[in-house]
Amino acid sequence: MPSELLEALRAQPGGEQLLTVAREGVYLVGGAVRDLLRGETPRELDVVVEAGAGEEDEGEGLLAGLGGEAHVHDRFGTATVTVGGTRVDVARARRERYPAPGALPEVEPAGLREDLRRRDFTVNAIALALAGPRAGELSAVEHAREDLRAGLLRVLHDGSFIDDPTRLWRLGRYRARTGFEIEEHTAQLAAQALAGEALDTVSRARVGAELRLALGEPDPVAALQSLRELGVLAALEERLGFDARLAASALDLLAEAAASSPGAPLRPDLLLLGVMFRPMGADVLEEGVELAMYELLDGMGFPGTDRERVLRMAICADAMADELAHAEESSEIYEAVSHESLEGVALAGAWDESGWSDAWGSAHRWLTQLRHVNLQITGDDLIAAGIPEGPEIGRRLEAALCAKLDEQLDDGRAAELAAALRVR
């Protein structure tokens, strides 16, 4: 019922403020309406102001009424503001024209109907009037309500994936997030677009933005697995892969590391990239593979430190797993992983479709226990004891730490200093 939908919106973070400032010609659209109709909480609120409705500056007035700092994107006539912790995207209703496959669209003002017809999937092409005599009423493209009831993802026209190939990424994400099936003809169109290398017409920067959205999904493992199954990851680079069981195991290990040191700056997104790139990393000795990995991450806009962490994870995971599997002493675990990221250790220790990894126990011990073992002495103590400054200081401290890890020392600074001084 119209009143029920509006009350459902009012109960959402930011919904009360939005309904208070909305005027006739303002609509909630897209995934937010889809989610409300399913009884779910929208991730963000997408608002459209119909061209010619109300005052010319209705969009600006709406933003001013919502408060907060608005981020305006002039090219598409859109703006974003955060209200009650929820992102609200405000846009003028528009039509789009794609000058070439994969290009950014050219836009111009239009009515609500045309705005809905430009969208990606029918279940996202539904609008809810927020004010005026039609408040609470729904507007939708053909098949939208039927597809929502049936749980189907259907494109609005046959050229959808050619015009904007990033919709292939959204298809994979929405399938994982909603649990919807892909409508048969839409699945055929997606396969044809991938076979025709449609994604090659999109810049790597835009692909990188879509990949980040997948990594930021409520269940990123399901999203990436869906993209792998559709063939989207292989279209990006045929040697990429994604093992959902491996990823889930690695994330579990990383979560235990986080629990043992709350507040640690861990990066599950980089860990999942490591899972994606691991098949390429296993072939790093082949000419050009490492450079191809680097250029792919660079082209997608990942900064240098992130690139290096992902590359090292992907390249070193197998060798590190072997060392961890054969480590018998705590010091051997330390020697295998002390210079690696926690994400890399989690990846090396994870188990995959073949079952439990022999490296898991060692990785778990390092992530939850051994990495917290530290010496009480420092290099200054060794210098005071007569050891000259230089690499020798680090070597002796490391030897003392290994002895402490293997429980070969008595407690206290004296025992640690004696162990460091005994090193030859």
N, C-alpha and C positions, 0 to 999 in steps of 0.2 A: 504494500500500500504506500502511496506517496508520503503520507505522514510518518509512516514507519521508517522509510528511507532517510527522511530529513532528521528524524530523531536519532537514527543510527549514526548519521554524520555528526550530529551535535555532540554525541558521546565520545567522538574521536578527539585525540589531541589536536588542537587548532581548529576543530570543527565549529565550535561555538563562535569563535571570533570571525570565521569565514562567513557563517550565516548572518551574523550581525551586520556586516558591512556590504554584503552582496545586494545588488539591485537587479531589476529585470534585465534579461539578456546575459546574465552571468551563469555559467554552467560548470558543474563538476564533470570531468570526462575521464575516459580511459580506464586504466587499471584500478583507480580508486573506486569507480562505480562498480566495476566487476567484483572487486573484493567485498564491497558493502552488500551487494546482492548475494554473495556467498556467505555472508555472516562473518567475514574476516576483517582484520584491521589493515587498512591501506598503509603501505610503506611511505607514500607521499600523497599529497593532494594536488591533482592537476586541474587547473581552472582555465576556462576559455571565456573570453568576452566577445560576444557576437558582434561582427562589424555592423555599424549603423544602429546598434541598440543603445538607448540611453544617451548620455553625454559622450562627446568625442574622447574625453579623457577618463572614461570609466575605468580603464585599466590602471591608470595612474592613481585615481581616487581609491580604487580597491587596495592597491599597495599601501597607500598612505594610511588607510583605515586599519590595515593589518598590523602596521608598525614594524619595527625592526629595520635592519639595513638591507635594501634590495640590491641584488646583483642583476644588472640589465644586460641583455644580449640583443643589440640593435638589429643585427642581420635578420633575425627571425621574429623580431617584435615580441620577445619573451623576457620574463624577469623571474627571479627566485628570491623568496624571503622565508625565514624560519619563524614559525609561529607555534608556541607551546611545545617546542622541541620537534615539531614536524615540518618538513620541507614543503612549501607551497609554491608550485610553478604556475605563473600567470602568463597567458598568451592571448593575443588577438586571434579570433577565428580566421583561418586562412586556407587558401588553396596552394598547392605546390606543383611545380613543373621541373622535371629533371632534364637538364640540357644534354646530359650524356650519362650512360650507365655508370653507376658508382659515384657520380658527382654530387656535391651538396645541392639541395633543391633551390630553385628560385621561388620566392613566395610573394603573395599579394593578398590583401584582405578579401574575405569571402564570408558567406553565411555559415551557420552551424552545420547544415547538411553536407556542404562541400568539405568542411573541416573534418567531419567524421569519415568521409570517403577517402581521405588522404592517409588514414592510419594503417597500422601494420596488420592486425588481425581483427576479425569481426568482434570477438569478445572484448576488445579494447575500444571498439567504436560505438560506445554507448554514452549518452550524456544525461545528466540529471539537472533539471532547472532548479536554481537555488532561491529564486525570488520572483515576485510578480504573480499574476493570475495563474500561471502554469507551474508554480513552485511544487516540487516533488514529482513532476511528470518526467517520464523517460523518452528520449529520442534515440533511435538506433538504426544502423544500416541493416540491409537484408541479411537474414540468417543469424544475426547477433544473439538474440534471445534464445533461439533454438540451440545454437552452438554452446551457449553458456549452460543451458540445461543438460545438454548431451556431453559436455566436457570435451569440446573439439576446438582445435586451433586451425583456423582457415584464413587464408589471405583474401584481400578484397578484390584482387584482379590478377590476371595471369602474369603480368609484367612486374609484379611487386618485388620479387627477389632480384630482378635485373636492374630495376630503377635504383633500389637501395639494398645492396647485398648484406649490409649489416643486419638486416632483418633475419638472416640465417642464424646469426648469433642470438638474436632475441628469441627465435623459435626454440633453440635449444634451452635457453634460460627459462622461458615461460613453461615449457613442457616439464622441466624439473620442478619449478616452483609450484605450479598449479596441479600437477599430476594429470593434465589433459592429454588426450591422444591427438596426433596430427591427422587432420582430415586427409583422405586418400589422395585427392587431386593436389592438395597443397604439398603432400609428401613427394609426389611426382615432380612438381615444379621445383621443389628444393633440390632434389637429386639432379635434375637437369641443370639448374643454375650452378651447382657445385662441379658437375662434370664439364660445364662450359667455362670454368675458371672465373666465374663472376666475381669472386672475392678479390681477384687480382686487380680489379678496377678501383678498389678502395685503398686509400692511403694506409700505410702501416700505422700512422698515428691514430687513425680512427679505429683500426683493428685493435690497437693497444687499449683504447678507451673501452671497447666492448669486452676485452679480456678482463680488464679491471672490474667491470660490472659483474662479470661471472664470478670473479674471486670474491666479490662483496655480497654475493647472494646469501640468503639465510642458510642454505645448504650448498656451499660451493662445490663439494665433492659430487653431489648429484648433478649440479649444473655442468661441470666439466665432463662428467661421464656422459651426459646427454649430448653434449657437443661432440665428444669423440664418436659416439654411436651414429650421429648424423653425418659424420665425415667432415665436420667443420674444422677440427684441429688438423686433420691430414691435409685439408685444402690450404691451410696456412703454411704447413711444412710437413711433408709426408712422413718424416722420421719422428715427429712428435707422437707421444702416446699418453695414455692416462689409465692407470690401474687404480680403480676406486678402492679396492680392499687395502692396497698398499698405502694409499693416501689417508684412509681412515685410521689405519694403525699408526702411521707417522704422526698424525694430528693428536691421537691419544697420548703418545709419548711426549709430545710437546706440551700438551695440557698438564701432564704430570710434572714436567719441568716447571711450568708456570705455578702450579700449586705449591711446589717446594720453595719458590722465591717469588711471592706476589709482587706485582709491579714491574717485573723484568720486561724489557722491551722486545718481546718475541714477535716474529713475523710469520704467522701461518700462511699468509698469501704467498710469500717467497717459498715456503716449503712446498706448496702445491705447484708452483712453477717448477721447482726442482723435480717433482714427480713427472710433470709433463716433459721436461727436457732430459730426464734420465736415459731414455732409449738412445738419444743422440749422444749423450755423454759416454755411453758404453762403447761407442764407435769413434772416440775422440782421436785415436791413432790414425784413422783414415785422413788423408789429406783434405784440408779445407773444412772439416767438420766443426772444429772449435771456432773458426772465423765465422762460419755460417750461424752458429748459435749466438755469438756476440752481435753480429749484424742484425739478427732478428730481434733480439731484446732491445738493442739500441734504436732500431727503426720504430719499435712500438713505444718508445719514450720512457723506458725504465732508466733511472739514473745510474751513474757509474757504480756506486756501492752496491746497489741491488743487483745489477748485472753480475758483478764479481761473485756475490754470494750464491746466486742461482747457478752460475757456471761451475763454481767449485763444488757445490752440492751434486750437480748432475755428473760431473767428471769423476769425483772422488768417492761417490757413494758405494760402489761395488767393492773397491779396494778396502775402504774403511770397514765395510761389513765383514769382509774376510778377516781383517785384523781383530775386530771385536769378537768374532766367533771363536777365534783361537786364543784369546786373552785368558790367562789363568790367574794372574795376579792383578791387583788394583793398579799397580804401577804400569802394567802393560796396557790397561785400558786408557790410562792417562797419556801414555806415549802415542796411542792411536788417535786420540781425539782432542788433545789439549789445544791444538791450534785451529780447530774447526768450529764452525758456528753450531749453536744448539739445534738449529733447524737441520743442519747437515747430519748431526749425530742421530736425530730422530728419524731421518730418512734412511740412514744406513742400518738402523736397528729395526726398522719396520718389517712386518711380515706381509706377504703378498698372496696371490692365488694358490701358490704351492704349499702354503701353510706357515707355521711359525718359523721365524728366522733364528738361527743359532746365535746371531748377534744381539737379539732382543734383550737378553738378561744383562749383558755388559752395558748396552746403551742405556737401559733403565737405571742401572746402578750409577752411571756417570751423571745422568740428568737429574736424579733425585737425591743423590747422596755425595758421591765422590767429588763433584765439582765444588762443593761447599767446604772441602777440607783445605785449610790454609796454614801457612807457617806463621809463627809469632815473630820470628826474626826477619830482618830485612838485610839488604845489601850494606847498609850502614854498619850493622853489627859485624859483618865479615871484614869490612874495611878497618874498623876499630881493632879487629883481632889480627890485622897485619896482611890481609889479602889485598893485593893491588887492584885498583879499579880496572874494569875491562870485562871481556866475555867470561873470564874465569868466575866472576861473581855469580852470574846467571847459571853457569853449569853446576856450581856447588849448591846453590839454592834449589835447583831442580832435583839434584840427587837427594838432598835432604827431604824434599817433599815426597819423592817416590818412596823413601824409607818410611815416612810417616803414613803414607797411603797403605803400605803393606804391613802396618802395625809393628814395625821393627824398632820403634823408638819409645822411650818413656815419655810421659807428658812433660811439657814445659820448655821454655826457651833454652835452658842449659843443654838438654838432650839434642835439640835441633841444631844448636851451634856446634856442638861436638861432632854431630854427624856431617855437617857441612865442612868442617875443618879436616875431617878424616879423608875426604875425597882426594884421590890422586889422579 
